[in-house]
């Protein structure tokens, strides 16, 4: 119990440090983070990121080491040991307009989460991670014959963090066991009603594997957008600057379902390794969250030293209660698992950005689709002689149609992922170092836009142990 409390205190300290860390620096330099809620982060941890961010139908492992699939809360029921997940990332990005290029990088913590079983039918988890990031600095100069150059400058920074609590339950877990011990099963076998027996067994297994989960998210953080209009060569016009600061402190959530069935034989031939096929559904709640919106706009001039001289303020609003309507996101997923060796999964999801509302801004976003796949391979999970046989090898990919269309050009995002799960530890304690590498491209150099080519490295740590168990003495 003392060890358990130590880990909980450690996670709480990590969460505080993490939230302060992401407030202290920009986690993105993407010009496209100017739109919507900024650059959205995926909810998956390092192992899911290595699978292309595929999570909806991914059923949890049945044996340690276990992972937290917090992205689909229905998968939380797979937590059978107390599980601690911590991770950080490094992102390297090259921005190009087709003529010149600029490179940036940032390093930061990514997530922290603690999951634990609740008796036999349920499990829960809580943690913290970024929800979205904003960080851009854009400048556009237009020449006018009568005025001269006019500079339009746009900048933004900040982000939204997400503290979450998830709960998953397996309400009919013993339905298949009860059927296998029932008089009905014995009667069907005795009278050789094979087809009826298989149909009932199939339905009972789907019911026994049915998991339902929900996740409550507390969104908090600050985002600042600044826009300026500057007349550098004219004293006849006032320069203008406008600030908009939005403070987030409200709740939202998501919902998920998973189930699966097993195939033991094909055409009366027994399979050496059982095949399990899983299905999942995921949905975020498209609710309206309350925010505080502060704005200030003023005119100013420049003296001979280039310093600003404020003239008059024409907008000044502090902590005005406002609202943001989040978009509906939903998707389906399928997974194929052969024993503990192969796991193949694929997702398709849809986000209704047309129903998104951001304060009083006009919504010019379009609905988006995301497709992803992933493959996990481990030669022998319980091998004792060869370490490489216990390593998990992962590969995946994704394609997002994007919600932005600028200058008649769709801003898509796609990439490939690879990763390793490196096991550490002995019996009763299972630890894994998860390394994920993501290589992708977003945007385009067409029509004077910017293209982002990025590489993201995520290192995550998974710790499994038996906590909260009372010691027994003979």
C-alpha positions as CSV (number, residue, x, y, z in Angstrom):
1,X,0.0,0.0,0.0
2,X,2.9,2.4,0.8
3,X,4.3,1.7,-2.7
4,X,0.9,2.4,-4.2
5,X,0.7,5.8,-2.5
6,X,4.2,6.7,-3.6
7,X,3.3,6.1,-7.2
8,X,0.1,8.1,-6.9
9,X,2.0,11.0,-5.3
10,X,4.6,10.7,-8.1
11,X,1.9,10.9,-10.8
12,X,0.3,14.0,-9.1
13,X,3.7,15.7,-9.0
14,X,4.2,14.8,-12.6
15,X,0.9,16.2,-13.6
16,X,1.6,19.5,-11.9
17,X,5.1,19.7,-13.5
18,X,3.7,18.7,-16.9
19,X,0.9,21.4,-16.9
20,X,3.4,24.1,-15.9
21,X,5.8,22.9,-18.6
22,X,3.3,23.1,-21.4
23,X,2.3,26.6,-20.3
24,X,5.9,27.8,-20.4
25,X,6.7,27.0,-24.0
26,X,5.1,26.7,-27.5
27,X,4.6,23.1,-28.4
28,X,3.9,23.9,-32.1
29,X,5.1,26.4,-34.7
30,X,2.5,25.4,-37.2
31,X,0.7,28.3,-39.1
32,X,-2.3,26.1,-39.3
33,X,-2.7,26.1,-35.6
34,X,-4.3,29.6,-36.1
35,X,-7.6,28.0,-37.0
36,X,-10.2,26.2,-35.0
37,X,-9.0,24.9,-31.6
38,X,-5.4,24.8,-32.8
39,X,-3.3,21.8,-33.6
40,X,-5.2,18.9,-32.0
41,X,-3.3,16.1,-30.3
42,X,-4.2,12.4,-30.6
43,X,-5.4,10.7,-27.4
44,X,-3.2,7.6,-27.8
45,X,0.0,6.9,-25.9
46,X,3.3,5.8,-27.4
47,X,2.3,2.3,-28.3
48,X,-0.9,3.5,-30.1
49,X,1.1,6.3,-31.9
50,X,3.3,3.6,-33.3
51,X,0.2,1.9,-34.8
52,X,-0.7,5.0,-36.8
53,X,-2.9,6.3,-34.0
54,X,-5.3,3.3,-34.4
55,X,-7.3,2.7,-31.3
56,X,-11.0,2.3,-31.8
57,X,-11.2,-1.5,-32.3
58,X,-7.9,-2.4,-30.6
59,X,-8.6,-4.9,-27.9
60,X,-6.2,-4.9,-24.9
61,X,-3.7,-7.6,-24.4
62,X,-4.8,-10.5,-22.2
63,X,-1.4,-11.0,-20.5
64,X,1.2,-8.6,-19.1
65,X,2.6,-6.2,-20.0
66,X,-0.7,-4.4,-20.2
67,X,-1.3,-0.9,-21.7
68,X,-3.9,1.8,-21.2
69,X,-5.9,2.6,-24.3
70,X,-7.4,5.8,-23.0
71,X,-8.4,6.9,-26.5
72,X,-11.3,4.4,-26.5
73,X,-12.6,4.2,-22.9
74,X,-14.2,0.9,-23.6
75,X,-10.7,-0.7,-23.7
76,X,-10.0,0.4,-20.2
77,X,-11.7,-2.8,-19.0
78,X,-8.6,-4.7,-20.2
79,X,-6.5,-3.3,-17.3
80,X,-5.9,-6.3,-15.0
81,X,-2.9,-4.9,-13.2
82,X,-2.2,-1.4,-11.8
83,X,-0.6,0.4,-14.8
84,X,1.4,3.6,-14.8
85,X,2.1,5.3,-18.2
86,X,4.4,8.3,-18.7
87,X,5.7,9.7,-21.9
88,X,7.5,12.6,-23.7
89,X,8.2,13.6,-27.2
90,X,10.5,15.5,-29.5
91,X,9.2,17.0,-32.8
92,X,11.4,18.2,-35.7
93,X,9.6,20.2,-38.4
94,X,10.6,21.7,-41.7
95,X,8.4,24.5,-43.1
96,X,8.7,25.3,-46.8
97,X,7.0,27.5,-49.3
98,X,8.8,25.9,-52.2
99,X,11.5,28.5,-52.3
100,X,13.0,28.7,-48.8
101,X,12.7,26.5,-45.7
102,X,12.9,26.9,-41.9
103,X,13.5,24.2,-39.4
104,X,12.1,24.1,-35.8
105,X,12.1,21.6,-32.9
106,X,10.6,21.2,-29.5
107,X,10.8,18.7,-26.7
108,X,8.1,18.2,-24.0
109,X,6.3,15.8,-21.8
110,X,3.3,14.1,-23.6
111,X,1.2,12.3,-21.0
112,X,0.8,10.7,-17.6
113,X,-1.8,8.2,-16.6
114,X,-2.6,5.7,-13.9
115,X,-5.0,2.8,-14.5
116,X,-6.2,0.1,-12.1
117,X,-8.8,-2.7,-12.1
118,X,-12.0,-2.5,-10.1
119,X,-12.9,-6.1,-9.1
120,X,-13.5,-8.4,-12.1
121,X,-15.8,-6.5,-14.4
122,X,-14.5,-2.9,-14.4
123,X,-11.4,-0.7,-14.5
124,X,-10.6,3.0,-14.2
125,X,-7.8,5.4,-15.1
126,X,-7.0,9.1,-14.7
127,X,-4.2,11.3,-16.0
128,X,-3.3,14.4,-18.0
129,X,-2.1,15.3,-21.5
130,X,-2.3,18.2,-24.0
131,X,-5.6,18.6,-25.9
132,X,-4.4,21.1,-28.5
133,X,-1.5,23.6,-29.1
134,X,-1.3,27.0,-30.7
135,X,1.9,28.6,-31.9
136,X,2.3,30.7,-35.0
137,X,3.8,34.0,-36.3
138,X,2.7,35.1,-39.7
139,X,3.5,38.3,-41.7
140,X,2.0,39.4,-45.0
141,X,3.0,42.7,-46.7
142,X,0.8,44.3,-49.4
143,X,1.9,47.4,-51.4
144,X,-0.6,50.2,-52.1
145,X,0.3,53.0,-54.5
146,X,-1.2,55.8,-52.4
147,X,-0.4,54.4,-48.9
148,X,2.8,52.4,-49.4
149,X,3.4,49.1,-47.7
150,X,0.8,47.6,-45.3
151,X,1.9,44.9,-43.0
152,X,-0.5,42.3,-41.6
153,X,1.0,40.4,-38.6
154,X,-0.7,37.5,-36.9
155,X,0.7,35.6,-33.9
156,X,-0.7,33.1,-31.4
157,X,0.5,31.0,-28.5
158,X,-0.8,28.8,-25.7
159,X,-2.8,25.6,-25.6
160,X,-5.5,23.6,-24.0
161,X,-4.7,20.8,-21.5
162,X,-6.8,17.8,-20.7
163,X,-7.2,16.1,-17.3
164,X,-9.2,13.0,-17.7
165,X,-11.0,10.2,-15.8
166,X,-12.1,7.1,-17.6
167,X,-14.2,4.1,-16.5
168,X,-14.8,0.9,-18.4
169,X,-17.1,-2.0,-17.5
170,X,-17.7,-5.5,-18.8
171,X,-21.3,-6.0,-17.6
172,X,-21.9,-9.5,-19.1
173,X,-18.4,-11.0,-18.6
174,X,-19.6,-14.4,-17.3
175,X,-22.4,-15.0,-19.8
176,X,-20.3,-17.4,-21.9
177,X,-19.1,-19.3,-18.8
178,X,-22.6,-19.6,-17.6
179,X,-23.7,-21.0,-20.9
180,X,-20.8,-23.5,-21.0
181,X,-22.0,-24.8,-17.7
182,X,-25.7,-24.8,-18.4
183,X,-28.1,-27.6,-19.1
184,X,-29.0,-26.0,-22.4
185,X,-25.4,-26.5,-23.6
186,X,-25.3,-30.1,-22.5
187,X,-28.7,-30.8,-24.2
188,X,-27.5,-29.3,-27.5
189,X,-24.3,-31.3,-27.4
190,X,-26.1,-34.4,-26.5
191,X,-28.6,-34.1,-29.4
192,X,-25.8,-33.0,-31.8
193,X,-27.5,-29.7,-32.6
194,X,-24.2,-28.3,-33.7
195,X,-25.4,-25.3,-35.7
196,X,-27.7,-24.1,-32.9
197,X,-25.0,-24.6,-30.3
198,X,-22.5,-22.5,-32.3
199,X,-25.0,-19.7,-32.9
200,X,-25.8,-19.4,-29.2
201,X,-22.1,-19.7,-28.2
202,X,-21.3,-16.9,-30.7
203,X,-23.9,-14.6,-29.3
204,X,-22.9,-15.3,-25.7
205,X,-19.2,-14.6,-26.6
206,X,-20.1,-11.3,-28.2
207,X,-22.0,-10.5,-25.0
208,X,-19.2,-11.7,-22.7
209,X,-16.6,-9.6,-24.6
210,X,-18.8,-6.5,-24.7
211,X,-17.1,-3.5,-23.0
212,X,-18.7,-0.1,-22.4
213,X,-16.6,2.9,-21.3
214,X,-16.8,6.6,-20.8
215,X,-14.2,9.3,-20.3
216,X,-14.7,12.7,-18.6
217,X,-12.3,15.4,-19.7
218,X,-11.6,18.6,-17.9
219,X,-10.2,21.1,-20.5
220,X,-8.2,24.0,-19.1
221,X,-5.6,26.5,-20.5
222,X,-5.2,29.8,-22.2
223,X,-4.8,30.8,-25.8
224,X,-3.7,34.2,-27.0
225,X,-4.3,35.5,-30.6
226,X,-2.8,38.8,-31.7
227,X,-3.3,40.6,-35.0
228,X,-1.8,43.9,-36.2
229,X,-2.1,46.2,-39.1
230,X,1.0,48.4,-39.6
231,X,1.7,51.3,-41.9
232,X,5.6,51.4,-41.7
233,X,6.0,54.2,-44.4
234,X,3.1,56.5,-43.5
235,X,2.3,58.8,-40.5
236,X,-1.2,59.6,-41.8
237,X,-2.7,56.3,-40.7
238,X,-2.9,54.7,-37.3
239,X,-1.5,51.3,-36.7
240,X,-3.9,48.9,-35.1
241,X,-3.4,45.9,-32.8
242,X,-5.9,43.5,-31.4
243,X,-5.5,40.9,-28.6
244,X,-7.9,38.1,-27.9
245,X,-7.3,35.8,-24.9
246,X,-9.5,32.8,-24.3
247,X,-9.5,30.9,-21.0
248,X,-10.7,27.3,-20.9
249,X,-12.2,25.7,-17.8
250,X,-14.9,23.3,-18.5
251,X,-15.8,19.6,-18.9
252,X,-16.5,17.4,-22.0
253,X,-16.2,13.7,-22.6
254,X,-16.3,10.7,-24.9
255,X,-17.9,7.2,-25.1
256,X,-16.9,3.9,-26.5
257,X,-17.9,0.3,-27.1
258,X,-15.9,-2.8,-27.9
259,X,-16.6,-6.5,-28.4
260,X,-15.0,-9.5,-30.1
261,X,-15.3,-13.1,-31.0
262,X,-12.9,-16.0,-31.4
263,X,-12.3,-18.5,-34.1
264,X,-10.9,-21.8,-32.9
265,X,-11.2,-23.8,-36.1
266,X,-11.7,-23.5,-39.9
267,X,-13.5,-26.2,-41.8
268,X,-13.3,-28.5,-38.8
269,X,-9.5,-28.0,-38.6
270,X,-8.3,-26.8,-35.2
271,X,-6.1,-23.7,-35.3
272,X,-2.8,-23.8,-33.5
273,X,-3.3,-20.2,-32.3
274,X,-6.7,-18.9,-31.6
275,X,-7.9,-16.0,-33.8
276,X,-9.8,-13.1,-32.2
277,X,-11.7,-10.5,-34.2
278,X,-12.7,-7.3,-32.4
279,X,-14.9,-4.4,-33.3
280,X,-15.2,-0.9,-31.7
281,X,-17.1,2.3,-31.8
282,X,-16.0,5.7,-30.5
283,X,-17.8,9.0,-30.1
284,X,-16.9,12.4,-28.5
285,X,-19.6,14.4,-27.0
286,X,-20.4,17.5,-29.1
287,X,-21.3,19.7,-26.2
288,X,-20.9,23.4,-25.6
289,X,-18.2,24.5,-23.2
290,X,-18.1,27.8,-21.4
291,X,-15.0,30.0,-21.7
292,X,-13.9,33.5,-20.7
293,X,-13.1,35.8,-23.6
294,X,-11.0,38.9,-23.1
295,X,-10.3,41.4,-25.9
296,X,-8.4,44.6,-26.4
297,X,-7.9,46.7,-29.5
298,X,-6.2,50.0,-29.8
299,X,-4.5,52.4,-32.3
300,X,-0.9,53.5,-31.9
301,X,1.8,55.4,-33.7
302,X,5.5,55.1,-33.9
303,X,7.9,57.8,-32.7
304,X,11.3,58.5,-34.2
305,X,12.9,55.7,-32.2
306,X,10.4,53.1,-33.4
307,X,8.6,52.9,-30.0
308,X,4.9,52.6,-29.9
309,X,2.7,55.6,-28.8
310,X,-0.8,54.4,-27.9
311,X,-3.6,56.8,-29.0
312,X,-7.0,55.3,-28.2
313,X,-8.5,52.0,-27.2
314,X,-11.8,51.1,-29.0
315,X,-12.3,47.5,-27.6
316,X,-11.8,46.5,-24.0
317,X,-13.5,43.5,-22.7
318,X,-12.3,41.4,-19.7
319,X,-13.5,37.8,-18.9
320,X,-16.6,38.0,-20.9
321,X,-18.5,34.7,-20.6
322,X,-18.6,33.0,-24.0
323,X,-19.1,29.6,-25.4
324,X,-17.5,27.2,-27.9
325,X,-19.4,24.3,-29.4
326,X,-17.1,21.3,-29.9
327,X,-17.5,19.1,-33.1
328,X,-18.9,15.6,-33.1
329,X,-16.3,13.0,-33.7
330,X,-17.2,9.3,-34.2
331,X,-15.6,6.3,-35.8
332,X,-15.5,2.5,-36.1
333,X,-12.5,0.2,-35.9
334,X,-11.7,-3.5,-36.4
335,X,-8.9,-5.6,-35.0
336,X,-7.5,-9.0,-35.9
337,X,-5.4,-10.8,-33.3
338,X,-3.7,-14.2,-33.7
339,X,-2.7,-15.5,-30.3
340,X,-0.2,-13.1,-28.6
341,X,1.9,-12.9,-31.8
342,X,0.0,-10.8,-34.4
343,X,-2.4,-7.9,-33.9
344,X,-3.7,-6.0,-37.0
345,X,-6.1,-3.0,-36.6
346,X,-7.7,-0.4,-38.7
347,X,-9.9,2.7,-38.0
348,X,-12.1,5.1,-39.9
349,X,-13.4,8.2,-38.2
350,X,-15.4,11.3,-39.1
351,X,-15.5,14.8,-37.4
352,X,-18.3,17.2,-38.1
353,X,-16.5,20.5,-38.1
354,X,-19.5,22.3,-39.7
355,X,-21.3,22.3,-36.4
356,X,-18.2,23.7,-34.6
357,X,-18.7,27.2,-33.2
358,X,-15.8,29.4,-31.9
359,X,-17.1,32.4,-30.0
360,X,-18.4,34.9,-32.6
361,X,-16.1,33.8,-35.4
362,X,-17.5,32.6,-38.7
363,X,-17.0,28.8,-39.1
364,X,-15.2,28.1,-42.4
365,X,-14.1,24.6,-41.5
366,X,-15.2,21.5,-43.4
367,X,-16.0,18.0,-42.2
368,X,-12.9,15.7,-42.1
369,X,-12.2,12.0,-42.3
370,X,-9.3,10.1,-40.8
371,X,-8.1,6.6,-41.8
372,X,-5.4,4.6,-40.1
373,X,-4.0,1.1,-39.7
374,X,-1.4,-0.6,-37.5
375,X,0.4,-3.9,-37.1
376,X,1.9,-5.2,-33.9
377,X,4.1,-8.3,-33.9
378,X,5.9,-10.1,-31.1
379,X,7.6,-13.4,-31.9
380,X,7.1,-14.9,-28.4
381,X,5.8,-12.8,-25.6
382,X,6.9,-15.2,-22.8
383,X,10.2,-16.3,-24.3
384,X,12.9,-16.9,-21.8
385,X,16.0,-17.5,-23.9
386,X,15.9,-14.7,-26.5
387,X,15.2,-11.1,-25.5
388,X,14.5,-10.1,-29.2
389,X,11.6,-12.6,-29.3
390,X,9.9,-10.6,-26.5
391,X,10.3,-7.2,-28.2
392,X,7.1,-5.8,-29.8
393,X,7.6,-4.6,-33.4
394,X,5.0,-2.0,-34.6
395,X,4.2,-0.2,-37.9
396,X,1.3,1.9,-39.0
397,X,0.0,4.7,-41.1
398,X,-2.7,7.4,-41.3
399,X,-4.4,9.9,-43.6
400,X,-6.5,12.8,-42.5
401,X,-8.5,14.8,-45.1
402,X,-8.3,17.9,-42.8
403,X,-10.9,20.5,-41.9
404,X,-9.0,23.4,-43.5
405,X,-9.3,24.6,-47.1
406,X,-7.2,27.7,-47.9
407,X,-6.9,29.3,-51.4
408,X,-8.9,26.4,-52.9
409,X,-6.3,23.9,-51.5
410,X,-7.2,21.2,-49.0
411,X,-4.8,21.0,-46.0
412,X,-4.3,17.2,-45.6
413,X,-2.1,15.4,-43.1
414,X,-0.7,11.9,-43.6
415,X,2.3,9.9,-42.4
416,X,3.9,6.5,-41.5
417,X,4.8,5.3,-38.0
418,X,7.1,2.7,-36.6
419,X,7.9,1.6,-33.1
420,X,9.3,-0.8,-30.6
421,X,8.1,-2.1,-27.2
422,X,11.2,-3.1,-25.2
423,X,10.3,-5.2,-22.2
424,X,11.9,-4.7,-18.8
425,X,11.4,-6.5,-15.5
426,X,10.7,-9.9,-13.9
427,X,7.7,-11.8,-12.6
428,X,5.1,-9.7,-10.8
429,X,6.6,-6.5,-12.1
430,X,6.4,-5.7,-15.8
431,X,7.8,-2.6,-17.4
432,X,8.1,-1.6,-21.1
433,X,9.9,1.2,-22.8
434,X,7.8,2.2,-25.9
435,X,9.5,4.0,-28.7
436,X,7.5,5.5,-31.5
437,X,8.6,7.4,-34.6
438,X,6.2,9.3,-36.8
439,X,7.1,10.8,-40.2
440,X,4.5,12.9,-41.9
441,X,3.5,15.8,-44.1
442,X,0.9,18.5,-43.8
443,X,-0.1,21.3,-46.1
444,X,1.2,22.1,-49.5
445,X,3.5,24.6,-51.3
446,X,0.8,25.2,-54.0
447,X,-0.9,28.6,-54.1
448,X,1.7,30.3,-51.8
449,X,0.9,28.0,-48.9
450,X,3.3,26.3,-46.5
451,X,4.2,22.6,-46.3
452,X,5.1,21.0,-43.0
453,X,7.3,17.9,-43.0
454,X,7.8,16.5,-39.5
455,X,9.3,13.8,-37.6
456,X,8.0,13.0,-34.1
457,X,9.7,10.7,-31.6
458,X,7.7,9.6,-28.6
459,X,9.3,7.7,-25.7
460,X,6.8,6.2,-23.2
461,X,7.3,4.1,-20.1
462,X,4.7,1.5,-19.0
463,X,4.9,0.0,-15.5
464,X,2.7,-2.9,-14.4
465,X,2.4,-4.2,-10.8
466,X,-0.1,-5.6,-8.3
467,X,-1.1,-2.8,-6.0
468,X,-3.9,-2.4,-3.4
469,X,-3.7,-6.2,-2.5
470,X,-3.8,-7.3,1.1
471,X,-1.1,-9.6,2.2
472,X,-2.1,-13.0,3.5
473,X,-0.3,-15.2,5.9
474,X,-0.8,-18.9,6.4
